Amino acid sequence: MAVGWARDGAVQDQIDASVKDSVNLARSLLPRGESLTHCMECENKIPEARRKAIPGVCLCVDCQSEREKQQTQSAGYNRRGSKDSQLK
């Protein structure tokens, strides 16, 4: 089904690109390297099970939860928005 001036399949291409961007963002936020034994924020000991489960972890569960609450995540590009919504 064609949508306006868009070619067939353009909507699915937009969806695929948005999913790909989100996956790449999530992968870029994963920790890497060797896990720390103590949290770099509060200096509490990071349990061994957490260090084994998440290679490269550097925060305890409490500090990680707090950091995730404070993070604002950008949705990236507004591929389907109107011109008016992109000008705001």
Phi, psi and omega per residue, in radians:
M1 nan 2.144 3.108
A2 -1.403 2.501 3.142
V3 -2.086 1.872 -3.128
G4 1.028 -2.187 -3.140
W5 -1.579 -0.062 -3.107
A6 -1.278 2.591 3.117
R7 -1.372 2.901 3.076
D8 -1.042 2.356 3.107
G9 1.538 -0.051 -3.089
A10 -1.135 -0.654 3.138
V11 -1.115 -0.768 3.120
Q12 -1.124 -0.631 3.080
D13 -1.073 -0.691 3.098
Q14 -1.124 -0.767 3.126
I15 -1.087 -0.813 3.138
D16 -1.051 -0.722 3.133
A17 -1.151 -0.677 3.110
S18 -1.146 -0.727 3.112
V19 -1.128 -0.764 3.138
K20 -1.069 -0.752 3.107
D21 -1.067 -0.742 -3.127
S22 -1.159 -0.712 3.109
V23 -1.124 -0.763 3.119
N24 -1.096 -0.690 3.094
L25 -1.104 -0.814 3.138
A26 -1.068 -0.741 3.121
R27 -1.119 -0.643 -3.117
S28 -1.203 -0.379 -3.125
L29 -1.562 -0.120 3.140
L30 -1.224 2.446 3.111
P31 -1.200 2.681 3.136
R32 -2.355 2.789 3.056
G33 1.562 -2.758 -3.092
E34 -1.511 2.435 3.135
S35 -1.259 2.569 3.050
L36 -1.473 2.676 3.097
T37 -1.484 -0.430 -3.140
H38 -2.255 2.538 -3.114
C39 -1.069 2.341 3.140
M40 -1.339 -0.161 3.094
E41 -1.639 -1.007 -3.017
C42 -1.867 -0.126 3.119
E43 1.159 0.274 3.003
N44 -1.301 2.693 -3.139
K45 -1.198 2.372 3.069
I46 -1.580 2.158 -3.109
P47 -1.010 2.549 -3.113
E48 -1.043 -0.657 3.141
A49 -1.060 -0.687 3.112
R50 -1.185 -0.714 3.132
R51 -1.114 -0.634 3.116
K52 -1.296 -0.643 -3.090
A53 -1.253 -0.580 -3.076
I54 -2.225 1.591 3.121
P55 -1.034 2.315 3.125
G56 1.554 0.118 -3.115
V57 -1.133 2.453 -3.121
C58 -2.299 0.008 3.131
L59 -2.213 2.588 3.023
C60 -1.276 2.995 -3.078
V61 -1.072 -0.756 -3.109
D62 -1.106 -0.806 -3.131
C63 -1.185 -0.657 3.102
Q64 -1.119 -0.727 3.123
S65 -1.092 -0.734 3.138
E66 -1.137 -0.725 3.133
R67 -1.103 -0.717 3.141
E68 -1.158 -0.578 3.086
K69 -1.153 -0.626 -3.064
Q70 -1.425 -0.376 -3.108
Q71 -1.227 2.353 2.988
T72 -1.851 2.256 -3.069
Q73 -1.801 2.238 3.118
S74 -1.430 2.416 3.119
A75 -1.412 -0.053 3.136
G76 1.475 -2.395 -3.088
Y77 -1.502 2.496 3.062
N78 -1.554 1.526 -3.037
R79 -1.319 -0.407 -3.074
R80 -1.900 -0.028 -3.066
G81 -1.252 2.745 3.082
S82 -1.363 2.955 3.100
K83 -1.037 -0.670 -3.133
D84 -1.073 -0.729 -3.110
S85 -1.224 -0.443 3.132
Q86 -1.429 -0.318 3.141
L87 -1.498 -0.269 -3.081
K88 -1.298 nan nan
